[in-house]
Amino acid sequence: SYIYLDVTEANGEISEWALETGGGVGRLIRSNWSADSMQPGDIITATVAPLRDGTPGGLLVDVTLPDGTVLGAGE
């Protein structure tokens, strides 16, 4: 599964990142994800293992939602 985010970079520019969860939908559900976990426009914090080639994206480790809930990536 992938999550696509608009990320504000250190220089203020916005870039689109593709984050792979490392697990399918079943694993995400077992990690307390739902279709309503995030909504467009939510400001979240994501911990990511970045891609080696430096392109915007990587493997999602966890997400902190606006209410402080932390969701793992389905590992």
C-alpha beads as a LAMMPS data file, in Angstrom:
LAMMPS data file: protein, C-alpha beads

75 atoms
74 bonds

1 atom types
1 bond types

-500.0 500.0 xlo xhi
-500.0 500.0 ylo yhi
-500.0 500.0 zlo zhi

Masses

1 110.0

Atoms # bond

1 1 1 0.000 0.000 0.000
2 1 1 1.135 3.547 -0.706
3 1 1 0.360 6.917 0.828
4 1 1 0.955 10.051 -1.227
5 1 1 1.762 13.249 0.663
6 1 1 2.492 16.866 -0.128
7 1 1 5.579 17.630 1.954
8 1 1 6.856 21.105 2.786
9 1 1 10.621 20.924 2.294
10 1 1 13.191 22.859 4.361
11 1 1 13.394 25.519 1.621
12 1 1 9.606 26.047 1.761
13 1 1 8.860 24.288 -1.518
14 1 1 6.196 21.588 -1.623
15 1 1 6.952 18.211 -3.189
16 1 1 4.892 15.038 -3.521
17 1 1 6.243 12.025 -1.652
18 1 1 5.197 8.394 -2.179
19 1 1 5.457 6.316 0.987
20 1 1 5.194 2.533 0.912
21 1 1 3.643 1.027 4.021
22 1 1 5.433 -2.298 3.691
23 1 1 2.206 -4.152 4.332
24 1 1 -1.036 -4.830 2.581
25 1 1 -4.465 -3.671 3.655
26 1 1 -4.907 -6.571 6.087
27 1 1 -1.728 -5.676 7.950
28 1 1 -2.774 -2.031 8.119
29 1 1 -6.173 -2.947 9.549
30 1 1 -4.459 -5.088 12.212
31 1 1 -2.321 -2.010 13.022
32 1 1 -5.513 0.032 13.662
33 1 1 -5.650 1.838 10.318
34 1 1 -9.041 2.542 8.758
35 1 1 -10.288 4.326 5.665
36 1 1 -10.875 7.364 7.900
37 1 1 -7.461 7.403 9.638
38 1 1 -6.336 10.382 7.560
39 1 1 -8.280 12.938 5.588
40 1 1 -7.074 15.207 2.770
41 1 1 -5.570 18.305 4.341
42 1 1 -4.607 16.645 7.640
43 1 1 -1.224 17.759 8.913
44 1 1 0.650 14.665 10.051
45 1 1 4.161 13.699 11.063
46 1 1 5.596 10.685 9.269
47 1 1 8.737 8.757 10.192
48 1 1 10.248 7.482 6.952
49 1 1 13.215 5.403 5.826
50 1 1 14.120 7.505 2.759
51 1 1 14.885 6.154 -0.678
52 1 1 18.588 5.598 -1.309
53 1 1 18.610 7.597 -4.534
54 1 1 17.315 10.720 -2.768
55 1 1 14.035 10.991 -4.647
56 1 1 11.069 12.075 -2.514
57 1 1 9.657 8.959 -0.917
58 1 1 10.515 5.944 1.144
59 1 1 9.297 3.239 3.480
60 1 1 6.823 4.442 6.091
61 1 1 7.769 3.585 9.675
62 1 1 4.886 5.315 11.463
63 1 1 2.507 8.254 11.293
64 1 1 1.435 10.629 14.051
65 1 1 -2.058 11.913 13.332
66 1 1 -3.322 15.404 14.257
67 1 1 -4.923 14.028 17.464
68 1 1 -1.600 12.478 18.571
69 1 1 -2.503 8.893 17.618
70 1 1 0.495 6.969 16.291
71 1 1 -0.111 4.323 13.641
72 1 1 2.559 1.843 12.584
73 1 1 3.111 0.852 8.974
74 1 1 1.654 -2.625 9.329
75 1 1 4.819 -4.476 10.279

Bonds

1 1 1 2
2 1 2 3
3 1 3 4
4 1 4 5
5 1 5 6
6 1 6 7
7 1 7 8
8 1 8 9
9 1 9 10
10 1 10 11
11 1 11 12
12 1 12 13
13 1 13 14
14 1 14 15
15 1 15 16
16 1 16 17
17 1 17 18
18 1 18 19
19 1 19 20
20 1 20 21
21 1 21 22
22 1 22 23
23 1 23 24
24 1 24 25
25 1 25 26
26 1 26 27
27 1 27 28
28 1 28 29
29 1 29 30
30 1 30 31
31 1 31 32
32 1 32 33
33 1 33 34
34 1 34 35
35 1 35 36
36 1 36 37
37 1 37 38
38 1 38 39
39 1 39 40
40 1 40 41
41 1 41 42
42 1 42 43
43 1 43 44
44 1 44 45
45 1 45 46
46 1 46 47
47 1 47 48
48 1 48 49
49 1 49 50
50 1 50 51
51 1 51 52
52 1 52 53
53 1 53 54
54 1 54 55
55 1 55 56
56 1 56 57
57 1 57 58
58 1 58 59
59 1 59 60
60 1 60 61
61 1 61 62
62 1 62 63
63 1 63 64
64 1 64 65
65 1 65 66
66 1 66 67
67 1 67 68
68 1 68 69
69 1 69 70
70 1 70 71
71 1 71 72
72 1 72 73
73 1 73 74
74 1 74 75
